[in-house]
């Protein structure tokens, strides 16, 4: 299922003076088409696939698809007009052929004949980006758009690929649509929200298992394994079929960025974790302490709690993200730490490359909060010699405020 809101996309393209979007990254391709981009995008080079979204909603979308994933695309996407870009993987389709009347060699030759391979057909080493761009240019030309203003995400395009794309579209004006696409993605569809809701539920089930595992002498790696075990068990219990990944930043002890260590009396255990559903990642942070917190640990965490409490009420439509950052920073200063500076106190969530997606709750942000955003709001602190601490919840922005999608308490938990 595609998650691109076609009406919003057309409105934003019209405002920007863009005639069509040419989406080349695997994330944006899937976002616009609803289909997997395929293995040829693993090198983060453009040109294997492309999604074309005209500004005029009456003009049909189109796509360039690799031959290996043609069937998967047709099964997943409503886009009918596609062009096939061959990649290195040899294929064949014997469905509909009489495998009993033909010897294997004849059967495969017939399958290749169905693909209408040209004489002398040879597969590329990986994929031919120039050919992919040429096919995209053909689709644009068929729509009368090859001489128009074409929006491309420049922030995901190498210089080499930009040159190849420019050669394929010599009469087009290629303009940067990175910000436009980001602003489309920041408002989530009901399906995307459902993915993120499931993802955070699995992550929290894992945190419960991790918490039950904490005791003196247990290793950081054992805690991380317990978290994953709990998350996967919850996925099995719910019969979740689209768990595509898990990630964790679990730390134990006074050095928050070391990957080893075992739990000792008075140690902080910082848990920052997420699960991916259909590529959409959750992000949750919790802090535990083995025994009673020290005065220093309690003092630092109380300041983080004050910052969190100051920013949380501002997470509602119409409020600038920079205002949330300012409120949290000022709360840290009032709590006794005027030198505390953090680049952002949270971020969007989605199907990006990592766990943090634009926009950010930062001092520099010009984004105003809107309904339909899913944000991670966090107040972390990593102090060598004391340990890592974090308060982080996942929020859905609603029409009149927000919904915290987490269920576990977020305060410092003594065990």
NUKE-464657 format. One line per 8 residues: number of its first residue (from 1); for each residue x, y, z of C-alpha. Coordinates in nm, 2 decimals, decimal comma, padded with zeros to 4 digits. Layout:
// NUKE-464657
NUM	X:Y:Z; ...
//
This chain:
// NUKE-464657
1	00,00:00,00:00,00; 00,13:00,34:-00,10; 00,14:00,60:00,18; 00,18:00,91:-00,03; -00,11:01,15:00,01; -00,17:01,23:-00,36; -00,38:01,54:-00,29; -00,12:01,69:-00,05
9	00,16:01,60:-00,29; -00,02:01,78:-00,58; -00,08:02,09:-00,36; 00,29:02,11:-00,25; 00,42:02,06:-00,61; 00,19:02,33:-00,74; 00,31:02,57:-00,46; 00,67:02,49:-00,55
17	00,63:02,51:-00,92; 00,72:02,15:-00,98; 00,57:01,95:-01,26; 00,65:01,60:-01,13; 00,84:01,42:-00,86; 01,10:01,17:-00,96; 01,16:00,96:-00,65; 01,48:00,75:-00,66
25	01,56:00,64:-00,30; 01,43:00,30:-00,19; 01,24:00,46:00,10; 01,07:00,71:-00,12; 01,00:00,46:-00,40; 00,82:00,23:-00,15; 00,64:00,53:00,01; 00,50:00,64:-00,33
33	00,43:00,30:-00,48; 00,36:00,07:-00,19; 00,60:-00,19:-00,34; 00,94:-00,31:-00,23; 01,23:-00,14:-00,41; 01,43:-00,46:-00,42; 01,79:-00,57:-00,37; 01,94:-00,35:-00,64
41	01,91:-00,05:-00,41; 02,14:-00,20:-00,14; 02,43:00,02:-00,26; 02,24:00,34:-00,20; 02,30:00,43:-00,57; 02,01:00,58:-00,77; 01,89:00,45:-01,10; 01,78:00,10:-01,03
49	01,42:00,20:-00,96; 01,21:00,52:-00,99; 00,87:00,64:-00,90; 00,71:00,92:-01,10; 00,44:01,13:-00,94; 00,30:01,41:-01,17; 00,17:01,73:-01,01; -00,15:01,69:-01,21
57	-00,35:01,42:-01,02; -00,53:01,34:-01,35; -00,20:01,22:-01,50; -00,12:00,86:-01,40; 00,18:00,78:-01,18; 00,45:00,55:-01,33; 00,75:00,35:-01,21; 01,08:00,19:-01,32
65	01,10:-00,15:-01,16; 01,38:-00,41:-01,17; 01,29:-00,73:-01,35; 01,35:-00,95:-01,04; 01,09:-00,76:-00,85; 00,84:-00,70:-01,13; 00,59:-00,96:-00,99; 00,62:-00,83:-00,64
73	00,56:-00,48:-00,76; 00,25:-00,57:-00,96; 00,12:-00,76:-00,65; 00,18:-00,47:-00,42; 00,12:-00,15:-00,62; -00,18:00,01:-00,80; 00,06:00,17:-01,05; 00,00:00,00:-01,39
81	00,24:00,19:-01,62; 00,59:00,05:-01,55; 00,92:-00,01:-01,73; 01,15:-00,29:-01,65; 01,52:-00,24:-01,57; 01,72:-00,56:-01,58; 01,97:-00,63:-01,30; 02,24:-00,89:-01,25
89	02,02:-01,17:-01,12; 01,92:-01,43:-01,38; 01,55:-01,51:-01,39; 01,29:-01,71:-01,57; 00,92:-01,76:-01,56; 00,79:-02,10:-01,66; 00,43:-02,04:-01,54; 00,19:-02,11:-01,82
97	00,44:-02,32:-02,02; 00,40:-02,70:-02,07; 00,69:-02,83:-01,86; 00,60:-03,19:-01,96; 00,61:-03,14:-02,33; 00,94:-02,94:-02,33; 01,28:-03,05:-02,23; 01,45:-02,83:-01,97
105	01,66:-02,64:-02,22; 01,35:-02,57:-02,44; 01,15:-02,47:-02,14; 01,40:-02,21:-02,02; 01,43:-02,07:-02,38; 01,06:-02,04:-02,40; 01,06:-01,86:-02,06; 01,32:-01,61:-02,18
113	01,12:-01,56:-02,50; 00,82:-01,45:-02,28; 01,05:-01,18:-02,15; 01,11:-01,05:-02,50; 01,48:-01,03:-02,45; 01,66:-00,84:-02,73; 01,93:-01,01:-02,94; 02,26:-01,02:-02,76
121	02,10:-00,95:-02,42; 02,35:-00,93:-02,14; 02,29:-00,85:-01,78; 02,49:-00,57:-01,60; 02,74:-00,62:-01,32; 02,48:-00,50:-01,07; 02,23:-00,26:-01,25; 02,26:00,00:-01,52
129	02,17:00,34:-01,37; 02,19:00,52:-01,70; 01,93:00,27:-01,84; 01,71:00,33:-01,54; 01,72:00,70:-01,58; 01,65:00,66:-01,96; 01,34:00,46:-01,88; 01,23:00,72:-01,63
137	01,28:00,99:-01,90; 01,07:00,79:-02,14; 00,78:00,78:-01,89; 00,81:01,15:-01,83; 00,82:01,22:-02,20; 00,50:01,01:-02,26; 00,33:01,25:-02,01; 00,48:01,56:-02,17
145	00,69:01,63:-01,86; 01,04:01,57:-01,99; 01,10:01,94:-02,05; 00,94:02,05:-01,72; 01,06:02,12:-01,37; 01,13:01,78:-01,21; 01,16:01,75:-00,83; 01,44:01,52:-00,71
153	01,57:01,45:-00,36; 01,91:01,60:-00,40; 02,01:01,50:-00,05; 02,01:01,13:-00,15; 02,17:01,17:-00,50; 02,54:01,14:-00,56; 02,72:01,37:-00,80; 02,78:01,08:-01,04
161	02,41:00,98:-01,04; 02,31:01,35:-01,09; 02,53:01,37:-01,40; 02,37:01,05:-01,54; 02,02:01,18:-01,46; 02,09:01,52:-01,62; 02,21:01,34:-01,94; 01,89:01,14:-01,96
169	01,68:01,46:-01,91; 01,88:01,73:-02,10; 01,58:01,96:-02,14; 01,43:01,93:-01,79; 01,50:02,15:-01,50; 01,60:01,93:-01,21; 01,51:02,10:-00,88; 01,57:02,00:-00,52
177	01,25:01,85:-00,37; 01,42:01,70:-00,06; 01,23:01,93:00,18; 00,90:01,89:-00,01; 00,92:01,51:00,02; 01,02:01,53:00,39; 00,72:01,74:00,46; 00,49:01,49:00,29
185	00,64:01,20:00,48; 00,61:01,37:00,82; 00,23:01,33:00,82; 00,16:00,97:00,87; -00,13:00,77:00,71; -00,35:00,55:00,93; -00,15:00,24:00,81; 00,18:00,40:00,90
193	00,05:00,49:01,24; -00,07:00,13:01,29; 00,28:00,01:01,20; 00,44:00,24:01,46; 00,18:00,15:01,72; 00,26:-00,22:01,68; 00,63:-00,15:01,68; 00,63:00,04:02,01
201	00,41:-00,23:02,17; 00,67:-00,50:02,08; 00,96:-00,28:02,20; 00,79:-00,23:02,54; 00,72:-00,60:02,58; 01,09:-00,65:02,53; 01,16:-00,39:02,80; 00,95:-00,58:03,05
209	01,15:-00,89:02,98; 01,48:-00,69:03,02; 01,36:-00,54:03,34; 01,28:-00,89:03,48; 01,63:-01,00:03,39; 01,82:-00,72:03,57; 02,02:-00,85:03,87; 02,37:-00,81:04,01
217	02,62:-00,98:03,78; 02,41:-01,00:03,46; 02,59:-00,87:03,15; 02,49:-00,59:02,92; 02,47:-00,84:02,63; 02,24:-01,07:02,83; 02,01:-00,77:02,90; 02,01:-00,68:02,53
225	01,93:-01,04:02,44; 01,65:-01,05:02,69; 01,50:-00,74:02,53; 01,50:-00,89:02,19; 01,36:-01,22:02,32; 01,07:-01,04:02,48; 01,00:-00,83:02,17; 01,01:-01,14:01,95
233	00,79:-01,33:02,19; 00,53:-01,06:02,18; 00,54:-01,05:01,80; 00,48:-01,43:01,80; 00,19:-01,39:02,04; 00,03:-01,12:01,82; 00,11:-01,32:01,51; 00,29:-01,02:01,36
241	00,41:-01,11:01,01; 00,60:-00,79:00,92; 00,86:-00,75:01,19; 01,15:-00,64:00,98; 01,41:-00,55:01,24; 01,51:-00,46:01,59; 01,78:-00,23:01,73; 01,91:-00,15:02,08
249	02,14:00,09:02,26; 02,15:-00,07:02,60; 02,42:00,05:02,84; 02,52:-00,07:03,19; 02,73:00,12:03,44; 02,91:00,45:03,45; 03,03:00,46:03,09; 02,72:00,49:02,88
257	02,86:00,42:02,54; 03,05:00,10:02,61; 02,90:-00,22:02,48; 03,02:-00,45:02,76; 03,00:-00,45:03,14; 02,79:-00,63:03,40; 02,53:-00,49:03,64; 02,68:-00,38:03,98
265	02,51:-00,23:04,28; 02,41:00,13:04,20; 02,46:00,10:03,83; 02,24:00,28:03,58; 02,09:00,07:03,30; 01,99:00,29:03,00; 01,76:00,13:02,75; 01,70:00,29:02,41
273	01,53:00,05:02,18; 01,31:00,01:01,88; 01,13:-00,25:01,66; 01,06:-00,21:01,29; 00,73:-00,31:01,14; 00,73:-00,31:00,76; 01,04:-00,09:00,79; 00,88:00,17:01,03
281	01,08:00,20:01,35; 00,96:00,28:01,70; 01,19:00,46:01,95; 01,15:00,43:02,33; 01,39:00,51:02,62; 01,38:00,40:02,98; 01,62:00,41:03,27; 01,67:00,16:03,55
289	01,91:00,16:03,85; 02,03:-00,14:04,04; 01,94:-00,05:04,40; 01,88:00,30:04,51; 02,00:00,58:04,29; 02,29:00,79:04,42; 02,23:01,16:04,50; 02,40:01,25:04,18
297	02,20:01,01:03,96; 01,88:01,12:04,12; 01,97:01,49:04,08; 02,05:01,45:03,71; 01,74:01,24:03,63; 01,52:01,49:03,81; 01,65:01,76:03,58; 01,57:01,55:03,28
305	01,22:01,49:03,41; 01,17:01,86:03,46; 01,28:01,92:03,09; 01,05:01,65:02,97; 00,76:01,78:03,17; 00,82:02,13:03,04; 00,82:02,02:02,67; 00,54:01,77:02,68
313	00,24:02,01:02,70; 00,37:02,19:02,39; 00,35:01,89:02,17; 00,03:01,99:02,00; -00,08:02,13:01,67; 00,02:02,49:01,59; 00,33:02,49:01,82; 00,67:02,54:01,67
321	00,91:02,26:01,72; 01,17:02,52:01,83; 00,94:02,62:02,12; 00,96:02,26:02,25; 01,33:02,27:02,24; 01,34:02,61:02,41; 01,11:02,50:02,69; 01,32:02,19:02,76
329	01,65:02,38:02,75; 01,51:02,65:02,99; 01,38:02,38:03,23; 01,73:02,23:03,24; 01,87:02,57:03,33; 01,61:02,63:03,60; 01,70:02,28:03,74; 02,06:02,40:03,79
337	02,22:02,31:03,46; 02,23:02,63:03,25; 02,52:02,49:03,04; 02,32:02,19:02,92; 02,29:02,19:02,55; 02,14:01,93:02,32; 02,09:01,96:01,95; 01,74:01,82:01,95
345	01,49:01,67:02,20; 01,33:01,43:01,96; 01,24:01,36:01,60; 01,00:01,21:01,36; 00,96:00,84:01,32; 00,91:00,65:01,00; 01,08:00,43:00,75; 01,41:00,62:00,71
353	01,76:00,48:00,72; 01,80:00,51:01,10; 01,58:00,54:01,41; 01,56:00,92:01,37; 01,37:01,08:01,09; 01,32:01,45:01,01; 01,18:01,68:01,15; 01,37:01,74:01,47
361	01,26:01,91:01,79; 01,55:02,15:01,76; 01,64:02,52:01,81; 01,68:02,57:01,44; 01,36:02,40:01,32; 01,10:02,60:01,12; 00,84:02,32:01,14; 00,51:02,38:01,31
369	00,35:02,07:01,47; 00,06:01,92:01,28; -00,19:01,64:01,34; -00,08:01,31:01,20; 00,28:01,34:01,30; 00,44:01,06:01,50; 00,73:01,20:01,71; 00,98:01,06:01,96
377	01,02:01,31:02,25; 01,33:01,25:02,45; 01,54:01,40:02,73; 01,86:01,20:02,75; 02,20:01,26:02,92; 02,52:01,06:02,89; 02,76:01,13:03,17; 03,08:00,94:03,18
385	03,14:00,84:03,54; 02,77:00,84:03,63; 02,60:00,66:03,34; 02,34:00,70:03,07; 01,99:00,83:03,14; 01,69:00,87:02,91; 01,32:00,96:02,92; 01,17:00,89:02,57
393	00,82:00,84:02,46; 00,65:00,80:02,12; 00,37:01,04:02,05; 00,09:01,07:01,80; -00,01:01,43:01,74; -00,39:01,45:01,74; -00,63:01,73:01,64; -00,62:01,89:01,98
401	-00,30:01,76:02,15; -00,12:01,43:02,16; -00,15:01,06:02,25; 00,14:00,89:02,42; 00,17:00,56:02,24; 00,38:00,40:02,52; 00,22:00,23:02,82; 00,52:00,17:03,05
409	00,60:00,44:03,31; 00,89:00,66:03,21; 01,04:00,76:03,54; 01,36:00,63:03,70; 01,29:00,27:03,82; 01,49:00,13:04,11; 01,53:-00,25:04,12
//
